[in-house]
Amino acid sequence: VVFHAVAVFLILSGFGLAYSLAKTGNPEDGWVGWYRGRVLRLYPMYWLAHLVYLVSPFVVRYEAVDYRFFLSFLGDRIYPVDSIFYYINPAWWYFGLLLQLYLVFPLLFRLLQKLGPVGFLALCGVITFGSRYLLLLVLSTHGYYVQGAFFGSRLWEFAIGMVLGLLYRRFPREVEHRLFSFPTIVSGVALYVSGLYSYATTQTYIVNDALIGTGLFILLAHIARWCELLPRLGALLAYVGAFSYGLYLLHQPYVLYFAERLRDMNEVLVSVLGCVIIGVLTCLTIPLERYVNQLTNRILDRRKMENQTSVVSRQSSIASSQ
């Protein structure tokens, strides 16, 4: 189930990126500025998570801190794939996949604009399922490549999100009407259940993540819609979701640490304590992520003001010399 959530995050990532660009078709500061914004969004909290792991108590330490820690700190969660993909904090494997998808996003967005939603999804489907077929049945590569060490094997979920983001920017009412209809939720249940059964064989596993991600996204979208009936609950979930990146980066070593110590307790007590632990981690990581974002913005604003002051000073010097 934990891996199922990753597929939904991929859809939401594609949705957010495409939605933000669908109106103008181009980043405000160009693609160089766009890349800079993505790096500044991803790396500061990621670096802090590494430092927290080094000094924090109550975390599992299955592996030694060695050269791989430095590679991970730089963002490498791919090579050497068999020893770094799950290194120290298994949840960090997703960071390497995000970097790959962000790297190719400008090309994907241009293809979406040129081919249209149907043609783009067809192309991404061929790439995704073709990649998984080759990796699983022809090349017999390490399973980590299918999970996300190679972005092509998870492209479908990201592409679905991009298409939804583009269409929702252009036709919000129509998209909501179809997404939240009864036939769509039935389709979501059917896709998700089919995805669960696709674990049965290697051949059916080719479509596993696509089915599970698409189906679960539809189901969670409906649940989020139902939460609007309880405004406070909906607002709380939205707030936690806005700062879920920090929770994702920090939670797993602590969860594994306490899971080992709660293993012999009964299931009901473990479930209650598990909710408490996740709640405490959420309350701690949200202000931490907010502080990191504020500090990053403060540093960038200061540099921007310094650059502007430098430009004004040069212009004044040139004007005075003339």
Secondary structure as GFF3:
##gff-version 3
##sequence-region A 1 322
A	DSSP	alpha_helix	2	22	.	.	.	ID=ss1
A	DSSP	alpha_helix	30	55	.	.	.	ID=ss2
A	DSSP	alpha_helix	67	74	.	.	.	ID=ss3
A	DSSP	alpha_helix	81	84	.	.	.	ID=ss4
A	DSSP	three_ten_helix	90	92	.	.	.	ID=ss5
A	DSSP	alpha_helix	93	133	.	.	.	ID=ss6
A	DSSP	pi_helix	134	138	.	.	.	ID=ss7
A	DSSP	alpha_helix	143	144	.	.	.	ID=ss8
A	DSSP	pi_helix	145	149	.	.	.	ID=ss9
A	DSSP	three_ten_helix	151	154	.	.	.	ID=ss10
A	DSSP	alpha_helix	155	170	.	.	.	ID=ss11
A	DSSP	alpha_helix	172	179	.	.	.	ID=ss12
A	DSSP	alpha_helix	182	197	.	.	.	ID=ss13
A	DSSP	alpha_helix	202	205	.	.	.	ID=ss14
A	DSSP	alpha_helix	208	226	.	.	.	ID=ss15
A	DSSP	three_ten_helix	227	229	.	.	.	ID=ss16
A	DSSP	alpha_helix	231	242	.	.	.	ID=ss17
A	DSSP	alpha_helix	244	261	.	.	.	ID=ss18
A	DSSP	alpha_helix	267	321	.	.	.	ID=ss19
###
